[in-house]
Amino acid sequence: MSRKVEELNRRLLRARDAIDRAYAEPLDVPAIAAVAHISPAHFSRCFSSVFGETPHRYLQRRRVERSMFLLRETERSVTDVCFAVGFASLGSFSRTFREIVGESPSAYRRGHGPVVVPGCVQMAQFRISHRRAAPLSLT
């Protein structure tokens, strides 16, 4: 691997880490690309090539993953969870949640109570793959 490719990968990882840290804040591609010191168009192409999804879709997936935890583990309303994870509207949250998870936030909450397993196992089970892989079985 060339030095240039390694540097680009480091920049992309820095940008992805920034998304993970600030998922609940208003983020757009130019702001994330600035973290990587790359133009927005080039950043989007490289991010998609390396991680297999667009930066926007990655951000949405991270927000939905966090909302899944909040819906399972807290009594907060769906609307409160929606805004807590960074979505601007309940409609976009519900639509995105259904696209990624396969059911509405309310249905997810009804079918998934608090999980009583070690945190590392929870993270592995509920991590959403952009390829829609089935969750790990705990049995």
Secondary structure, DSSP 8 states (H G I E B T S, - for coil): --HHHHHHHHHHHHHHHHHHHSTTS---HHHHHHHHTS-HHHHHHHHHHHHSS-HHHHHHHHHHHHHHHHHHH----HHHHHHHTT-S-HHHHHHHHHHHHSS-HHHHHHH-----S-HHHHHHHH---TT--------
